[in-house]
């Protein structure tokens, strides 16, 4: 038994543990979002229900790993060493790719990652074998591309079918119940709860039965032959049960949401387990076969044995279930990924995760025109009735919930039905895509995408869908490159990539935790939008405004210093970096303004009047500061980048002195705003005014000097003049911003409520 190969197998199982962790962190979004979005229970209880489903699904899985054994490649054409290269390349690619998506908070398909990783690694290995001179090999026969084509077809089918059905079913459900659940659920609770529970049970039987160990062929055959009887019997039984529970003051919608969460978690664990441990088990089975029958030549021992079916030993399933449950309960990335879908489907406006895009704006514009056409041809009485049914003012949400229990139930019920029907019809529907697009369709039907939030939500949906295609492309390309390197480099390269993958994951987790700690301050806006206490809202609004101001001032301080030093030292790289940062930062300032408007709208009317004027004054001043930096950066970069004459020593020393004073001024401004001390802010404003006047004097002196400056120095002196003028303008804007900061800290308003007067 070669210790090198033993080490590779050990690495494969270590990578499998990491893959289970990052995989369940990403897939958790599929079965957690409805429960998390509705706040049906505490997060710990939701995790407990989902964890139970995950563990049962994993343990009862039949462990059939055929897709990893011979679903993509024909093992009789590949040697033991080839299989090790393919397995290691797929695992390294899969865990790093999924971890990247988890860090970004983006749900993606583990099935797509696995299939295209296998396809890429097999493709590269096949080419190397063919062009390496091995006879009798044909790329067409070595690769089974049918499965990859099914996955691609599944993407399009899942996106379209799930979204359309989500819109239709949620629209009908909302017309039936409206948002006033307290008065509309008296006699409808039993029927709706019965339909939802029946759909979930049907999903568990049709989708989950095939992967459970105790399901014999006879039992499966009976279920297939009596589906209608099962559905009708379940519908009657659960409808009566749910109505009785409703009379007993039990919220049947909460019961259905938790039951649906359990069902989806169990099905995902049972059916998607192959995505996490299928490849390592393939490598392990190959190693056992080679150890028993190999002749010492790993490159000559062909893996015909992988063509047969395999059952995973129960201890592997138990271990996989434990790892998945622990990861589900402890990984902070679970919430991070789940937050994306919940935010995109939230009934309330809030801190949008995504910014707008051109295609998003165009889609909103086209949709709005279509809706206007429909409205103009709809009778006024029908419009009034629909508006009454969709009046979200009557919605009674639990604190912190993103949408109500009707939508949460429809999300789980419809996702389960579509997946079950697709499975019975042998349609390649992706479970990840179905659950996500159903949630997006129901949120659209519920009018959660208002005119103010639609462009951001649509951009988010497009981004997630684009991420699925990126997953396929990157998985194929990365696995192909890594497999090629391993095949050419030998066993040491396999070890190198395994260690590198583990190091990347450890470093990624550390960076993610640091990033989460830094992002904690952004929750201020979320607390503001969710608070009902007026005093707390005022405090949170001032805190958020202060955080935005400090961030922009720190940006301006760093950028101005970089531009001054870049111009003096003729550092084009530093100037280019600073200028690009300023251009990008314009979007950040716009986003701050938008979020501040959301916060302002959440305040009481009198507070809105108090804070509106200084908020706009502050934002305008900060935007102008950034614009001043952009103008001076562009002129300096153009001059230095063209290798024109450098700034003379006298002016360079003067500019360095100015930069030092401005840097100190920005630092003092930050400290004064942090403290909220009116006297400190006033003192900084006086110093700001003094430096502004000093800059104006230097501009006047320089203009006089330009009359006597030699022609060869004229160009650089004009750039220097532009920088002095922009510095003066920037200081003027800083002066205004400090005034606005003080007015936000000390707001008062006249009795008439017409004009702000700040002390």
C-alpha distance (Angstrom), angle and dihedral (degrees) to the residues before:
residue distance angle dihedral
X1 . . .
X2 3.80 . .
X3 3.86 109.9 .
X4 3.81 89.5 -149.8
X5 3.81 91.2 62.4
X6 3.80 91.3 43.4
X7 3.80 87.7 55.5
X8 3.82 91.2 50.9
X9 3.82 91.5 51.8
X10 3.81 90.2 48.9
X11 3.79 89.5 51.1
X12 3.81 89.8 50.0
X13 3.79 91.2 56.2
X14 3.81 92.1 44.7
X15 3.79 88.1 52.7
X16 3.82 88.4 47.1
X17 3.81 89.6 59.2
X18 3.81 90.1 51.5
X19 3.80 90.1 45.2
X20 3.81 91.9 52.0
X21 3.79 88.9 50.8
X22 3.79 98.4 48.6
X23 3.82 91.8 36.4
X24 3.78 96.2 55.4
X25 3.81 89.3 43.8
X26 3.79 88.2 60.0
X27 3.81 99.1 37.7
X28 3.82 92.4 47.2
X29 3.80 87.4 80.1
X30 3.81 88.4 70.4
X31 3.79 97.4 60.8
X32 3.82 103.2 23.0
X33 3.79 104.3 52.3
X34 3.80 100.1 78.6
X35 3.79 92.2 49.4
X36 3.81 93.6 42.5
X37 3.81 93.8 43.4
X38 3.81 93.5 52.0
X39 3.82 95.3 40.4
X40 3.80 86.5 -132.5
X41 3.80 88.6 165.7
X42 3.77 139.6 -13.4
X43 3.78 115.4 -60.8
X44 3.80 91.3 -111.2
X45 3.80 92.1 54.7
X46 3.80 91.7 47.3
X47 3.80 89.9 51.3
X48 3.83 89.3 47.8
X49 3.82 92.0 54.3
X50 3.80 93.0 43.6
X51 3.81 92.0 44.2
X52 3.80 90.8 53.4
X53 3.80 89.9 51.5
X54 3.80 91.8 47.1
X55 3.80 93.2 50.5
X56 3.81 95.1 46.3
X57 3.79 91.5 46.5
X58 3.79 91.8 50.3
X59 3.80 96.3 46.3
X60 3.80 94.1 44.8
X61 3.78 93.5 46.3
X62 3.78 112.1 115.7
X63 3.78 89.7 -134.5
X64 3.80 95.0 -131.1
X65 3.79 103.8 166.7
X66 3.80 98.6 178.0
X67 3.80 94.7 133.3
X68 3.80 90.1 60.8
X69 3.83 93.8 39.7
X70 3.78 102.3 47.7
X71 3.81 109.0 -21.1
X72 3.81 95.2 101.8
X73 3.81 105.8 18.7
X74 3.79 134.6 33.9
X75 3.83 102.9 -119.4
X76 3.81 95.2 -158.4
X77 3.81 88.3 72.5
X78 3.82 94.8 51.3
X79 3.79 131.2 74.3
X80 3.79 127.6 -137.1
X81 3.81 90.9 -100.1
X82 3.83 90.5 49.4
X83 3.80 90.6 53.1
X84 3.82 91.5 49.8
X85 3.82 90.6 51.8
X86 3.80 91.4 48.9
X87 3.81 94.0 46.7
X88 3.79 94.7 46.7
X89 3.82 92.9 46.1
X90 3.81 91.8 50.4
X91 3.81 93.7 48.1
X92 3.80 94.6 47.7
X93 3.80 91.5 47.4
X94 3.79 94.4 44.2
X95 3.79 99.7 51.1
X96 3.80 95.1 42.4
X97 3.81 92.4 46.5
X98 3.81 94.4 47.3
X99 3.80 91.0 45.9
X100 3.80 90.3 53.8
X101 3.80 90.3 52.8
X102 3.81 90.7 47.2
X103 3.80 91.0 52.9
X104 3.79 89.3 50.6
X105 3.80 90.9 48.5
X106 3.82 90.6 -122.1
X107 3.82 121.9 141.5
X108 3.80 114.0 -137.7
X109 3.79 137.9 169.0
X110 3.79 118.5 -88.1
X111 3.80 88.4 -165.5
X112 3.80 91.8 57.6
X113 3.80 90.2 47.2
X114 3.81 91.9 51.0
X115 3.82 97.9 43.4
X116 3.77 96.8 45.2
X117 3.79 91.8 41.9
X118 3.79 89.6 54.6
X119 3.79 90.7 44.5
X120 3.82 92.9 50.9
X121 3.80 95.2 45.8
X122 3.81 91.6 45.9
X123 3.79 92.2 47.4
X124 3.81 92.9 52.5
X125 3.80 94.0 44.2
X126 3.81 91.0 48.1
X127 3.80 92.5 52.2
X128 3.80 91.4 49.1
X129 3.79 91.0 51.1
X130 3.81 93.4 46.9
X131 3.79 95.9 46.6
X132 3.80 90.1 40.2
X133 3.79 88.1 72.1
X134 3.81 101.6 -103.2
X135 3.78 106.7 151.9
X136 3.79 128.7 -135.1
X137 3.81 95.0 30.2
X138 3.81 124.2 132.0
X139 3.82 123.4 -176.2
X140 3.80 92.2 -145.0
X141 3.80 92.4 58.3
X142 3.81 96.3 39.1
X143 3.82 95.1 58.8
X144 3.79 127.5 54.4
X145 3.79 101.5 -150.6
X146 3.81 95.0 172.0
X147 3.81 93.4 88.4
X148 3.81 92.0 52.6
X149 3.80 90.5 50.0
X150 3.81 89.6 51.3
X151 3.80 90.4 53.1
X152 3.81 91.8 51.1
X153 3.80 90.2 48.6
X154 3.79 88.9 47.7
X155 3.80 91.1 56.8
X156 3.79 93.2 57.5
X157 3.81 94.3 40.9
X158 3.80 93.1 47.1
X159 3.78 95.5 48.0
X160 3.79 95.9 48.3
X161 3.81 100.9 36.6
X162 3.80 97.1 43.0
X163 3.79 95.1 46.2
X164 3.81 95.1 47.5
X165 3.79 94.0 46.4
X166 3.80 90.1 45.4
X167 3.79 91.0 56.7
X168 3.81 94.5 45.5
X169 3.81 98.9 44.7
X170 3.80 94.7 44.0
X171 3.82 91.1 47.2
X172 3.81 90.6 53.7
X173 3.81 92.2 43.8
X174 3.77 92.3 51.1
X175 3.79 91.9 48.4
X176 3.80 87.7 53.0
X177 3.81 98.0 46.8
X178 3.83 105.8 15.9
X179 3.81 114.4 -162.2
X180 3.80 93.1 -68.7
X181 3.80 98.3 90.8
X182 3.80 96.1 162.9
X183 3.82 94.3 68.2
X184 3.81 99.6 27.1
X185 3.81 100.0 54.5
X186 3.82 100.9 65.0
X187 3.81 98.4 101.1
X188 3.77 99.7 5.3
X189 3.81 96.7 61.4
X190 3.79 94.2 81.1
X191 3.81 95.9 47.3
X192 3.82 95.3 43.8
X193 3.80 92.9 42.5
X194 3.79 90.5 47.4
X195 3.81 92.9 50.5
X196 3.80 92.1 46.8
X197 3.81 94.5 46.8
X198 3.80 92.0 45.6
X199 3.79 90.5 51.6
X200 3.81 90.6 50.2
X201 3.82 92.7 48.2
X202 3.81 89.8 47.6
X203 3.79 88.6 52.4
X204 3.81 91.9 49.7
X205 3.82 91.9 51.1
X206 3.79 100.8 41.2
X207 3.80 98.8 36.4
X208 3.78 100.2 29.0
X209 3.81 104.0 34.8
X210 3.78 95.7 73.7
X211 3.81 92.2 60.9
X212 3.82 99.3 46.3
X213 3.80 118.8 103.6
X214 3.81 96.2 -140.9
X215 3.81 92.7 54.0
X216 3.80 104.6 101.0
X217 3.83 121.0 -163.7
X218 3.82 88.6 -105.3
X219 3.81 92.7 54.7
X220 3.80 91.8 46.1
X221 3.80 89.9 49.3
X222 3.81 91.6 51.0
X223 3.83 90.8 49.7
X224 3.81 91.2 49.8
X225 3.80 91.6 49.1
X226 3.80 96.5 46.8
X227 3.78 103.1 39.5
X228 3.79 94.3 125.5
X229 3.80 92.4 49.6
X230 3.81 90.8 49.5
X231 3.79 91.9 49.4
X232 3.82 95.8 47.6
X233 3.80 93.3 43.8
X234 3.79 91.9 48.4
X235 3.81 91.5 47.1
X236 3.80 93.4 54.6
X237 3.80 94.5 42.4
X238 3.79 97.5 46.1
X239 3.81 94.0 42.0
X240 3.81 90.6 57.1
X241 3.80 91.9 42.4
X242 3.80 93.8 50.0
X243 3.81 92.8 47.6
X244 3.81 90.5 51.7
X245 3.79 90.5 48.5
X246 3.81 89.4 50.4
X247 3.80 90.8 53.0
X248 3.80 86.8 51.0
X249 3.83 88.9 58.2
X250 3.81 93.7 -106.1
X251 3.81 114.9 143.5
X252 3.81 99.6 -124.5
X253 3.80 92.1 -168.9
X254 3.79 90.1 62.1
X255 3.78 89.1 50.5
X256 3.82 92.2 52.3
X257 3.81 93.0 46.6
X258 3.80 92.6 51.8
X259 3.82 91.8 43.8
X260 3.81 90.4 49.5
X261 3.80 90.6 49.0
X262 3.80 90.1 53.1
X263 3.82 92.5 47.0
X264 3.80 95.3 49.2
X265 3.79 92.1 44.8
X266 3.81 91.2 51.6
X267 3.80 93.7 46.9
X268 3.80 93.8 46.4
X269 3.77 92.2 49.3
X270 3.79 94.0 46.4
X271 3.78 97.4 44.8
X272 3.80 102.3 33.4
X273 3.80 96.6 44.7
X274 3.81 87.6 97.4
X275 3.81 88.3 65.0
X276 3.79 90.6 62.9
X277 3.81 108.4 33.5
X278 3.81 103.7 15.7
X279 3.79 95.0 90.1
X280 3.85 96.8 46.3
X281 3.81 89.9 47.7
X282 3.80 89.4 51.0
X283 3.80 89.0 54.0
X284 3.81 90.5 46.4
X285 3.83 93.2 50.4
X286 3.80 89.4 47.8
X287 3.80 90.4 51.9
X288 3.82 92.1 50.6
X289 3.80 91.1 49.9
X290 3.81 92.5 47.6
X291 3.83 92.2 47.0
X292 3.80 91.0 51.5
X293 3.81 100.8 40.8
X294 3.80 107.8 12.5
X295 3.78 122.1 116.7
X296 3.80 97.4 -149.1
X297 3.82 97.1 -86.8
X298 3.84 107.9 104.0
X299 3.81 91.2 -177.9
X300 3.78 92.8 54.1
X301 3.82 101.5 42.6
X302 3.84 106.8 95.0
X303 3.80 120.4 -148.3
X304 3.82 102.4 -130.7
X305 3.80 88.8 142.2
X306 3.82 91.3 73.8
X307 3.80 90.2 70.1
X308 3.79 89.6 76.5
X309 3.83 124.0 82.3
X310 3.78 119.3 -98.4
X311 3.77 135.7 -156.4
X312 3.75 119.9 -151.2
X313 3.84 115.9 -125.5
X314 3.79 113.1 -110.7
X315 3.82 93.7 -118.1
X316 3.83 89.9 62.0
X317 3.80 89.8 51.5
X318 3.82 91.9 47.7
X319 3.80 91.5 49.8
X320 3.81 91.8 46.9
X321 3.82 90.7 50.0
X322 3.80 92.3 51.2
X323 3.82 93.1 48.7
X324 3.81 91.8 48.6
X325 3.80 93.8 49.1
X326 3.82 92.9 47.0
X327 3.81 90.8 48.5
X328 3.79 91.4 47.7
X329 3.80 91.2 52.0
X330 3.80 99.3 41.9
X331 3.81 109.7 28.6
X332 3.82 113.0 102.2
X333 3.81 88.4 -158.8
X334 3.82 90.0 71.2
X335 3.79 90.2 70.2
X336 3.80 91.4 40.5
X337 3.81 93.5 57.1
X338 3.80 92.9 39.7
X339 3.79 90.7 52.3
X340 3.81 90.9 64.8
X341 3.80 96.4 60.7
X342 3.81 93.8 38.3
X343 3.81 90.4 51.9
X344 3.81 92.8 48.7
X345 3.81 90.8 51.8
X346 3.80 99.2 39.0
X347 3.81 115.8 133.4
X348 3.79 90.1 -146.1
X349 3.77 129.8 67.1
X350 3.75 113.0 -114.4
X351 3.75 147.8 127.7
X352 3.81 99.9 -17.9
X353 3.81 114.7 -147.1
X354 3.80 96.1 -151.1
X355 3.78 130.3 53.3
X356 3.79 124.0 -136.9
X357 3.79 124.5 -82.9
X358 3.78 135.2 -162.5
X359 3.78 94.2 -110.6
X360 3.81 90.4 46.1
X361 3.79 91.7 52.5
X362 3.79 91.5 47.7
X363 3.81 93.1 49.4
X364 3.81 91.1 49.8
X365 3.80 89.7 49.8
X366 3.81 93.5 50.4
X367 3.80 92.3 45.0
X368 3.78 92.6 49.1
X369 3.81 91.1 52.0
X370 3.80 90.6 49.8
X371 3.80 91.8 49.2
X372 3.79 91.0 48.7
X373 3.80 88.7 53.9
X374 3.81 91.7 49.9
X375 3.80 91.8 47.1
X376 3.80 92.6 50.6
X377 3.82 89.4 55.4
X378 3.80 96.3 44.2
X379 3.82 119.5 91.4
X380 3.80 114.4 -107.8
X381 3.83 92.0 -122.5
X382 3.81 91.4 56.2
X383 3.80 91.2 48.5
X384 3.81 91.1 50.7
X385 3.82 91.7 49.8
X386 3.81 92.5 48.9
X387 3.81 92.2 46.9
X388 3.80 88.6 51.9
X389 3.82 92.2 51.8
X390 3.80 91.7 46.6
X391 3.81 96.0 44.7
X392 3.80 100.7 132.2
X393 3.82 91.6 -171.1
X394 3.81 86.8 84.5
X395 3.80 91.4 55.4
X396 3.80 114.1 118.2
X397 3.80 107.5 -157.6
X398 3.77 126.1 -177.8
X399 3.79 112.4 -115.1
X400 3.79 110.1 -76.6
X401 3.83 94.7 10.1
X402 3.81 118.0 139.7
X403 3.83 97.0 -157.4
X404 3.79 139.3 -1.8
X405 3.80 132.4 -89.8
X406 3.81 95.4 -101.0
X407 3.78 91.3 62.7
X408 3.80 92.1 41.9
X409 3.81 90.1 53.2
X410 3.80 93.0 47.0
X411 3.82 90.5 49.8
X412 3.80 92.5 55.7
X413 3.80 96.8 36.5
X414 3.79 95.9 48.3
X415 3.81 94.9 42.4
X416 3.79 89.5 52.3
X417 3.81 93.9 47.6
X418 3.81 94.3 47.4
X419 3.80 92.8 47.8
X420 3.82 91.6 47.0
X421 3.81 93.9 47.0
X422 3.79 91.5 45.4
X423 3.80 90.0 51.0
X424 3.81 93.4 48.9
X425 3.82 90.5 49.0
X426 3.82 90.7 44.8
X427 3.80 92.0 -120.5
X428 3.82 113.0 155.8
X429 3.82 96.1 -123.1
X430 3.79 114.1 165.8
X431 3.81 111.9 -131.4
X432 3.80 92.1 -148.4
X433 3.77 92.9 52.0
X434 3.82 93.5 44.6
X435 3.81 95.6 52.7
X436 3.80 93.6 45.1
X437 3.80 97.0 45.9
X438 3.82 93.0 44.1
X439 3.81 88.0 55.5
X440 3.80 90.6 49.7
X441 3.81 92.5 47.9
X442 3.80 93.6 50.2
X443 3.80 91.6 48.2
X444 3.82 90.6 52.6
X445 3.82 91.8 49.0
X446 3.81 89.9 49.4
X447 3.83 90.1 56.9
X448 3.79 89.5 -117.6
X449 3.80 88.1 139.0
X450 3.79 100.3 73.7
X451 3.80 125.4 -178.4
X452 3.82 88.2 -94.9
X453 3.82 96.6 50.7
X454 3.83 105.6 26.0
X455 3.79 96.8 90.7
X456 3.81 91.7 51.9
X457 3.81 93.6 45.8
X458 3.82 93.6 47.8
X459 3.79 90.5 48.1
X460 3.79 88.3 52.2
X461 3.81 92.8 50.9
X462 3.81 91.2 48.3
X463 3.80 89.7 48.7
X464 3.81 92.5 52.2
X465 3.82 92.7 46.5
X466 3.80 89.7 48.2
X467 3.79 88.2 51.0
X468 3.80 89.8 60.4
X469 3.80 91.3 57.7
X470 3.80 90.3 44.3
X471 3.81 88.2 54.0
X472 3.80 91.1 56.6
X473 3.80 94.5 46.4
X474 3.80 96.6 44.0
X475 3.81 93.9 43.3
X476 3.80 91.1 52.0
X477 3.81 95.3 44.6
X478 3.81 98.2 41.4
X479 3.80 94.5 45.3
X480 3.82 90.2 48.5
X481 3.81 92.6 51.8
X482 3.80 94.5 44.5
X483 3.82 93.1 46.5
X484 3.81 89.8 50.2
X485 3.80 91.8 51.1
X486 3.80 91.6 48.0
X487 3.78 93.6 46.7
X488 3.79 92.3 50.4
X489 3.81 97.4 37.6
X490 3.79 100.9 44.9
X491 3.79 132.5 -144.2
X492 3.80 96.1 -29.2
X493 3.80 90.5 60.2
X494 3.81 89.4 52.2
X495 3.80 89.1 54.4
X496 3.79 91.4 45.9
X497 3.81 94.3 53.9
X498 3.81 92.2 45.5
X499 3.80 92.2 53.3
X500 3.81 90.9 42.8
X501 3.82 91.9 53.0
X502 3.81 92.1 50.8
X503 3.82 91.4 47.9
X504 3.81 90.8 49.7
X505 3.80 91.2 52.0
X506 3.80 94.0 48.1
X507 3.80 91.5 47.9
X508 3.79 90.6 45.6
X509 3.80 92.8 53.1
X510 3.80 91.8 49.9
X511 3.80 91.8 49.6
X512 3.80 90.7 46.8
X513 3.80 91.9 54.0
X514 3.81 91.2 49.1
X515 3.78 90.3 47.7
X516 3.79 91.7 49.9
X517 3.80 89.8 51.8
X518 3.80 90.2 52.2
X519 3.80 92.4 46.6
X520 3.80 92.4 55.2
X521 3.81 89.7 91.4
X522 3.81 91.0 61.8
X523 3.79 88.6 65.6
X524 3.81 87.2 75.3
X525 3.81 90.0 83.3
X526 3.80 91.2 47.9
X527 3.81 90.2 51.2
X528 3.80 89.6 48.7
X529 3.80 93.5 51.6
X530 3.79 91.9 46.7
X531 3.81 98.0 43.7
X532 3.80 122.4 102.2
X533 3.80 97.3 -172.4
X534 3.82 111.6 96.8
X535 3.80 95.4 -152.2
X536 3.79 91.4 49.7
X537 3.81 89.7 49.1
X538 3.80 91.6 54.7
X539 3.80 91.9 49.3
X540 3.81 92.6 47.4
X541 3.81 92.6 46.7
X542 3.81 91.6 52.6
X543 3.81 89.8 46.5
X544 3.80 92.0 51.3
X545 3.80 92.5 46.6
X546 3.79 90.2 50.3
X547 3.82 91.9 49.1
X548 3.81 90.7 52.5
X549 3.80 92.7 48.2
X550 3.79 93.2 48.9
X551 3.79 92.1 49.0
X552 3.81 93.1 52.7
X553 3.81 92.8 44.8
X554 3.79 92.0 51.5
X555 3.79 89.0 48.8
X556 3.82 91.0 50.5
X557 3.79 92.3 47.5
X558 3.81 93.9 52.3
X559 3.80 93.8 42.4
X560 3.81 96.6 48.4
X561 3.80 91.0 49.3
X562 3.82 90.9 49.1
X563 3.81 92.1 49.2
X564 3.79 94.2 48.5
X565 3.81 92.7 48.5
X566 3.79 91.9 42.8
X567 3.81 91.5 53.3
X568 3.80 94.2 45.1
X569 3.82 94.5 45.8
X570 3.82 95.3 37.1
X571 3.80 90.3 -121.5
X572 3.81 103.9 162.5
X573 3.79 92.5 177.5
X574 3.79 93.0 57.4
X575 3.80 91.7 45.8
X576 3.79 92.0 48.6
X577 3.79 91.9 50.1
X578 3.81 92.3 47.8
X579 3.81 93.1 47.5
X580 3.79 92.7 49.7
X581 3.78 89.8 49.3
X582 3.81 90.9 53.3
X583 3.80 92.3 50.0
X584 3.81 91.7 50.5
X585 3.79 92.5 43.7
X586 3.78 90.3 64.3
X587 3.81 87.2 74.5
X588 3.81 90.8 51.1
X589 3.80 91.8 53.9
X590 3.81 90.9 48.3
X591 3.81 89.2 51.0
X592 3.80 90.5 50.3
X593 3.79 89.7 51.9
X594 3.82 92.1 50.0
X595 3.80 93.4 48.9
X596 3.79 92.0 46.4
X597 3.81 88.7 54.3
X598 3.81 89.2 53.5
X599 3.79 89.4 51.1
X600 3.81 92.5 46.4
X601 3.80 91.6 52.2
X602 3.80 89.0 55.2
X603 3.82 92.9 59.6
X604 3.77 126.8 89.1
X605 3.82 116.5 -88.0
X606 3.80 94.2 -104.4
X607 3.80 91.8 49.4
X608 3.80 90.4 48.7
X609 3.80 88.5 58.1
X610 3.78 91.7 47.1
X611 3.78 97.1 51.6
X612 3.80 103.3 30.2
X613 3.79 98.5 81.8
X614 3.83 99.0 45.0
X615 3.81 90.4 43.1
X616 3.80 92.1 56.6
X617 3.81 91.6 42.1
X618 3.80 89.9 52.7
X619 3.81 94.4 47.2
X620 3.80 93.3 47.6
X621 3.79 91.5 49.7
X622 3.81 92.7 48.4
X623 3.81 91.4 48.4
X624 3.81 90.0 50.9
X625 3.82 91.5 49.3
X626 3.80 89.5 54.6
X627 3.81 90.5 46.4
X628 3.81 91.0 52.0
X629 3.79 89.5 52.5
X630 3.79 90.5 50.2
X631 3.81 93.6 51.6
X632 3.80 94.0 49.0
X633 3.81 92.3 42.7
X634 3.79 94.5 52.6
X635 3.81 94.1 50.0
X636 3.83 93.0 46.2
X637 3.81 92.4 46.9
X638 3.79 93.4 49.4
X639 3.81 90.9 50.7
X640 3.81 96.5 46.5
X641 3.80 94.8 38.6
X642 3.82 90.0 56.8
X643 3.82 90.8 51.5
X644 3.79 93.0 -120.9
X645 3.81 123.0 165.8
X646 3.85 113.4 -57.3
X647 3.78 123.9 -117.8
X648 3.85 111.6 -84.3
X649 3.81 115.7 -105.9
X650 3.80 94.8 -111.3
X651 3.82 93.5 53.6
X652 3.80 90.9 40.3
X653 3.81 90.9 56.3
X654 3.79 90.2 47.1
X655 3.81 92.5 49.6
X656 3.81 90.6 48.7
X657 3.82 89.0 52.8
X658 3.82 91.1 49.1
X659 3.80 90.8 48.7
X660 3.79 90.5 52.1
X661 3.80 92.1 51.4
X662 3.81 92.0 47.2
X663 3.79 90.7 49.1
X664 3.81 90.7 53.0
X665 3.80 90.3 46.5
X666 3.80 92.2 53.4
X667 3.81 90.9 47.6
X668 3.81 90.8 50.9
X669 3.81 90.4 47.3
X670 3.79 91.5 53.7
X671 3.81 92.4 49.5
X672 3.80 92.8 46.2
X673 3.81 93.3 50.8
X674 3.80 91.1 46.3
X675 3.78 91.0 53.2
X676 3.80 94.6 45.1
X677 3.80 87.7 -145.1
X678 3.80 109.4 154.3
X679 3.80 93.3 -154.4
X680 3.83 91.7 51.4
X681 3.81 91.3 50.0
X682 3.81 90.7 47.8
X683 3.82 91.1 51.1
X684 3.81 91.7 50.9
X685 3.81 90.2 48.7
X686 3.81 89.8 53.8
X687 3.80 90.7 50.9
X688 3.80 89.8 45.8
X689 3.80 90.4 53.5
X690 3.81 91.0 48.0
X691 3.79 92.8 52.5
X692 3.78 90.6 46.1
X693 3.80 90.8 55.0
X694 3.80 90.3 45.8
X695 3.79 90.0 52.4
X696 3.80 89.8 49.9
X697 3.82 90.3 53.1
X698 3.79 91.4 50.4
X699 3.80 89.7 50.6
X700 3.78 89.7 53.6
X701 3.81 92.4 48.5
X702 3.79 91.7 47.8
X703 3.80 92.7 50.5
X704 3.79 88.7 55.2
X705 3.80 90.7 48.7
X706 3.78 91.9 52.3
X707 3.82 89.4 71.3
X708 3.80 90.7 65.8
X709 3.82 100.7 33.1
X710 3.79 115.8 115.5
X711 3.79 117.5 -107.9
X712 3.81 94.3 -112.8
X713 3.83 90.8 57.9
X714 3.79 96.2 43.2
X715 3.80 95.8 90.0
X716 3.80 96.5 52.6
X717 3.80 91.2 44.1
X718 3.80 90.3 55.0
X719 3.81 89.8 53.4
X720 3.81 89.0 49.2
X721 3.82 89.7 48.8
X722 3.80 90.5 51.4
X723 3.80 90.1 52.1
X724 3.81 92.1 51.3
X725 3.80 91.6 48.7
X726 3.78 92.9 48.3
X727 3.81 89.7 47.0
X728 3.79 89.7 54.1
X729 3.81 91.0 49.2
X730 3.80 91.2 46.2
X731 3.81 91.0 52.9
X732 3.80 89.8 50.2
X733 3.82 89.4 53.9
X734 3.81 90.9 46.8
X735 3.81 88.4 53.5
X736 3.83 89.9 54.2
X737 3.77 92.5 45.6
X738 3.81 91.9 53.1
X739 3.78 89.1 51.7
X740 3.80 89.9 51.7
X741 3.82 90.8 47.4
X742 3.80 90.3 55.1
X743 3.80 91.5 47.5
X744 3.79 90.2 53.0
X745 3.81 89.9 51.3
X746 3.83 94.1 46.5
X747 3.82 108.8 30.2
X748 3.83 122.6 172.8
X749 3.78 130.6 164.6
X750 3.80 135.9 -156.4
X751 3.82 117.4 -110.3
X752 3.81 91.5 -110.1
X753 3.81 89.2 58.5
X754 3.78 92.3 -136.0
X755 3.77 106.2 108.1
X756 3.76 134.0 32.3
X757 3.79 117.8 -128.4
X758 3.75 115.5 -174.2
X759 3.73 122.6 -166.6
